[in-house]
Each structure stands twice: as C-alpha cells, then as structure tokens.
Amino acid sequence: MTDPALAARLHDVQAGIADAARAAGRSADELTLIVVTKFHPASLVSALAELGVRDVGENRHQEAQAKAEELAALDLHWHFIGQLQTKKARQAARYARSIHSIDRERLVDALADSEFDPATTEPIDAFLQVNLTEDPGRGGVAPAGLEALAERVLATSTLRLRGVMAVAPLEEPAAEAFARLAGYSERLRALDPAATAISAGMTHDYVEAIAAGATHLRIGSAITGNRPEPR
Ligand SMILES: *Cc1c(COP(=O)(O)O)cnc(C)c1O
C-alpha cells in the first residue's frame, strides 16, 4: 500500500526539479533524482519503488547492505553517499552501483580487485567527494588533491570515474559553494572528458544546485518526510 502523502511529496519535488531546470535553461532529462532513504525502513524504499523510483541513496554501510539484500528483487540502483570505511569498501561494492564519497586514495585502492573481469561485471560509478570548506575534518578531498585522486580512479578498472560530489557548507550561500564545485568539475573534465557528473543538491539547496549544473540530486526529507532517529 502506498502512502498518498509520500506520493504527493515525491510529485512536488519532481515538479520543483522540473521548474528549477526550466529556470536554468536545462532539460530535466539531464537530472537524476536519488531519493535518500537513510534511517527509514526497507518498506519505505519499496513504497518509493512502487511509485517509480529507481535510484536510492544510503549513507551507512550496514543499514544500506541490509536494505539492499532485503530488496534485491527490486533491482534498484543503490547509491552510497556517506563516509565509507576502507575495510567496508569491498562489501559496499557488492550492492552499490554508485559511490559518491570517494575521498582518498586508500579507499580507491580498497575498491580495486585484481580478479575484476570487465567482460562480466560493470564497474562502479565513482564520484569524487570534494570538501567545500577549509575544515579538513569535513568529508571530501581538499580541492588541491582532486587530480591525484582522479588519476588513481582512472587507473582502477573496478571504478568508472563519473564526476564530483559535494555537500554545501552551512556557513555560506549554497550558490557560491556550488559555483566552486562547477569549477572543480571543469578541472576533472580536463583530465577525463567523460567525467561530466555533478552530484549536488539536497532538500534545502537543490534549486541552487540545478542552477549551478548539478546532474545528480540527493534529496531525502522533502520526499521521505522527517527521518526517524538513527538507531
Ligand atoms: C542525508 C543526506 C542527503 C539528503 O539530505 P536531505 O536534506 O534530507 O535532503 C544528501 N546527501 C548526503 C550526503 C546526505 O547524507
């Protein structure tokens, strides 16, 4: 049974995305909506799937793994968007088709697999998370390290470099932060013209992200409603 309020919120966000794309002179077809379902039960993910959602985002490995296993029959595209421990990387690679939080060379190395066979297995879509603040404690590679990290991904056959990812800092207008991110995306495309994706935009800043060129929106609470307390 699908909750009509969930359907209405999904529809509102889809309409908001279409409006923002139009205002930016872009086509909504260029945009992938990833519904962030963290802390919500698997039943919410299956309700979203019934409404046509194919792309879902999770930020904690154990929770993501459990839901992906339970819902394997739905064949969803699971996006891993949170901090990923090196020692969990290989496990996350079994269910995640995209990882948005590639932020260090050790993590790239942990995702490498000498037995990887491109004839039978798709590589994982890799987004390089860039830190848009001066605080090294926040997630993401410092902008100065972007090219080195990208080269490492390009040398790793299990990964396909897709683009950049970032979370806008709270302490500055999102549009300014996303403008910097667009510049990092250009730097990445100078290395690999195929790495065109920009993963940016959440519930409160997806309009600004679309205006700045985002291609992958990670939207949670505007669609799912308030998150339960993390367990
Ligand atoms: C939780 C989360 C989101 C979604 O946040 P909302 O504000 O609920 O839309 C997006 N990206 C990341 C990395 C997150 O952790």
PDBQT file of the ligand as one rigid body, heavy atoms in Angstrom, charges set to zero:
ROOT
HETATM    1  C1  LIG A 301      21.160  12.876   4.216  1.00  0.00    +0.000 C 
HETATM    2  C2  LIG A 301      21.924  13.291   3.010  1.00  0.00    +0.000 A 
HETATM    3  C3  LIG A 301      21.273  13.892   1.918  1.00  0.00    +0.000 A 
HETATM    4  C4  LIG A 301      19.795  14.226   1.892  1.00  0.00    +0.000 C 
HETATM    5  O1  LIG A 301      19.522  15.241   2.814  1.00  0.00    +0.000 OA
HETATM    6  P1  LIG A 301      18.088  15.962   2.885  1.00  0.00    +0.000 P 
HETATM    7  O2  LIG A 301      18.388  17.269   3.495  1.00  0.00    +0.000 OA
HETATM    8  O3  LIG A 301      17.229  15.100   3.743  1.00  0.00    +0.000 OA
HETATM    9  O4  LIG A 301      17.554  16.085   1.504  1.00  0.00    +0.000 OA
HETATM   10  C5  LIG A 301      22.045  14.196   0.802  1.00  0.00    +0.000 A 
HETATM   11  N1  LIG A 301      23.375  13.951   0.768  1.00  0.00    +0.000 NA
HETATM   12  C6  LIG A 301      24.034  13.383   1.794  1.00  0.00    +0.000 A 
HETATM   13  C7  LIG A 301      25.494  13.143   1.669  1.00  0.00    +0.000 C 
HETATM   14  C8  LIG A 301      23.325  13.039   2.951  1.00  0.00    +0.000 A 
HETATM   15  O5  LIG A 301      23.991  12.468   3.964  1.00  0.00    +0.000 OA
ENDROOT
TORSDOF 0
